[in-house]
């Protein structure tokens, strides 16, 4: 068991060649990942291949370790006091926990969208899109900023709704628009993988539909991993599913994973069938 150590943030990271433009999506490989909060083990030797350019849904009841696993994939688990982990996470074969690798590099390549929309309330819509670049130390020339903001908002499906009010606060947008603004902020740094932790759970059905459409559109050039408790959503948006379960106080494990069609129509484990058909959870 090893304790992850958070390196200092280096604000002098070099800029991206084409920030905000669709780039090469990445594949993730998690191998025998275990996780603890203090002495409590919450994940036990979880292994999962996340293919590039697809949407992978992590499904399972509350408390089975899905969100913890998601946070491990971009080094956010280590921010929790007392959190520990073991195992490997690789992005296209490169160990994201390599001591020589800056944490900003990992989070720039593997972005995160949270359950509750979190635009910076004191910032305009325009500045919110650029905030991710400032936080990760990416340099963008003044002449590129307007194009970057427009491109990111277009990819997030928000441009037509906000193009005439870019100088208004991001907090003035509706909940669904705020979530898409957060997606645009993540896309602006050109990630290869985008993690989403129940991104629609706080949204109304119309906003959920628009965010789901956005997910399907951007998955052509960025790999998506989404945690969702909504089985209909998992069936609609994902190409692959992984079913997590923690039984009788044991740490969470992956019971089964594979193509979404197979997981919903002909799973090999009865527990998977029971969960996706609403018999528990």
N, C-alpha and C positions, 0 to 999 in steps of 0.2 A: 504494500500500500504506500503510495507516494502522495505528498502534499504539493499541489500546484502552486507555484509562486508567480505573482503578477509582476512582470518587468515594468520598468519606468516607461512612460510614453515618450516617444521621440517625435517632436513636432516638426522635425526637419526632413520628413520622408519626401522622396522625390515624387513629382507629379506623374499622373497617368498620361500615356501618349494620347489617348482619345477618351477622356472622362465623359461619362454619360452615354456613350455609344455602346450598342450591344457588342459584347465581346465573346470570348470562348467560355462556355459553361464548364463547370468542373464536376468531377465525381468525388464522392466521399467514401472512405472506407473506415468503419469503426470496428476494432478488433478487441474482443474480450474486455469491454469497458465496464468497470465497476465504479460505484460512487457511494460516498458516505456524507452524512451531515453529522459531524461529531462521531459518536460511536454507532449511529444508526445507519445501517447499509440499506440503500434505496434502489440500487441497480446491481445485478449480478452477472458479470461476464457476457455483456450484450455485444453481439457482432451483427453488423448490417452493412451491405453494399448499397450505396445510393447512386444510381446511374445518372450520368450527365444529361442535361436537356430534358428531364422528365420531372413530374410532380410526384413526390413520395409522401404519403399520408401516414402519420403515426397515430394509431387509434388504440383505445382501451379505456377502462374505467378510471375515474379520478384516483390519484394516489399510486398509480402503477409506474411512475417514473418517466413518463413521456416528455414532460417539459424539462425535467432535469437532464435527460439525454440530449434534448435539443440544445440546451445551453452549453453542454459539454462540447458540442460540435463547433462552437466558435469562442470557446474559452471564457464563457461568462460564469460557469459553475464556480470557478476559483475565486470569484469576487465575494462569495458568501463566507463569512467568518466560520472557521472550523470545517469547511468543505474539503473533501479529499477525493481523489480519483486514482484509478489504475487502468492500464490498457493503453491502446493507441487510437488516435484519430488522424487519418491522412487525407490530404486534399491532392488528388492526382498523384498519389504515392509519396508526397512530402509530409512529414510529421509536423502537424501544427503546434505540437507541444515541445518541439526541439528547443532547448535552451538558447540556441543561437538565433532563433526566430523571434522577431518583435511581435508583441501581442497586437499592435496596430496593423501589422501585415495580415495576421489571421482574420481580424475583424473587417478589414477592408475587402478581403477576398470572400468572406463569409458573412453576409449582412444579416440583420435581425429586424423583424417587425413584430411588435408586441401585441398582446391581447387588447389592451386599451390604447387608442390612438394617443400619441405623445408628441405632437408638434411643440416647438418651443413657443410659449404663449407671447413672449415679448418681441418675437421676430415676425417679420412679414412673410407672406407665402414665398416670395422670391428668396429671402434669406434662409428660410427653413430648408429649401431644396439644397442650398449650398452648404448648410451646416455640417453635413457629414464629411465634406471635404476638409473643412477647417479642423474637425475633431480628429481626423486621421492624418492630417498633415499633408494632404494632397494640394499641390500648387496649380492654380488655374489662372491664366492671364485675364485681365479685365475684358479684353475683346471676346473671350470665349464664354464668359459667364451667361450672357443672355441666351446664347445658343444652347448651353448646357441646361439651363433652367427649362427652356421650352422642350428640349428633347426628353428630359426626364419626366416632365409632366405629361407629355404625349404618351410616353411608354406606360405611365401609370393610369392613363385614361382620364386625366383631370384637366388637361390643357384648355379644352373648349369651355369649361365651366369657370375657369379662373383667369383667363388671359387678360381680361380687362380690369382685374383688381389684384395684381401681383403685389402691390404695396400695402394691401390690407393685412391685418394680423392673421396668422394661420389658425388661431383659436376662434376666429369668426366663422369658420367653415362648419358645415354639418359634420356629424360623427363619421359618416361614410366618406365624405370628402377629406376629412382629417386623416383617416386611415390611408387613403390613396396618396395624400401628401407625404405621409411617412414612408410609403412605398417609393415615391419619387425621390425622397431624400436618400433612401438606401440605394436606389438604382444609379444615382448621380456619381457614386464612386466606382461604378462598373464592377459589381461583385460577380464572382463566378457561381456562387451559391447564395440563395436567399432563404433564411429560416423564418417561419411564421408560426407564432404561438397563439392559436385560436384567434386569428385576425378578424373574424366576423361575429364573435360571440356577443359583442356589445352593440351590434348593428341591427337595423331594421331589415326586413326581407328585401326591399328594393336595393338598399346599399350593399347587402350581402351579394345579391346577384351581380352587381357591377364589379365588386371586388373579385368575385369568382371569375368573371370574364377577363379581368385584368391578369389574374394568375395564369389562366390558360394562354393568354397572348404572350406574356413575357417568358413563359417556360420554354419557348423556342430558343432563347439565347441565355437564359440563366436557370440553373437547377433550383427547384423549389422543394423544401421540406416543410410540411405543414402539420401541426398538431391540431386535431379537431375531435370534438365529441359528437359531431353531427354526421351520422352515417350516410345520410343522403348527400351531404356535401363531399365527403370522402369519395363516394361513388361518382359524383359529377366531375370533380376536378382532378383526381389523382390517376396516375398510371400504375403506381406501385403502392402497396400498403404493408405496414408492419404492425402486428397486433401485440401490444404489451399487456402483461397481466402480473399482478402481485397477489398471491393466494395465501390465506391463513397467516398473515403477518410476515411472509417471506419477502425478500427484495424483488423488485420488478425484473421480469425477463421478457424476451420476445418469444411468444408461443409459436408464431407462424408469420412468414412474410412471402410476398410474391405479387403477381400482377393483380390489380384491383378486380378485374373481371372474375378471376379464379377465386380470389379471397371471398367475394360476395356470392358466387354461384356454386362453387364446389370446393370449399376449404377442406383441408385434410384433418384438422383437429376439431372435435365436436365443440370445444370451448369457443373457437372462432365462430363457428356457425351460430352458436347460442348468442354470442355478443352482437354480431352484425345483424341478426334477426330480432334483436330487442328483447331477448329472454332474460338478460341480466345487464347490469351496468347503468 
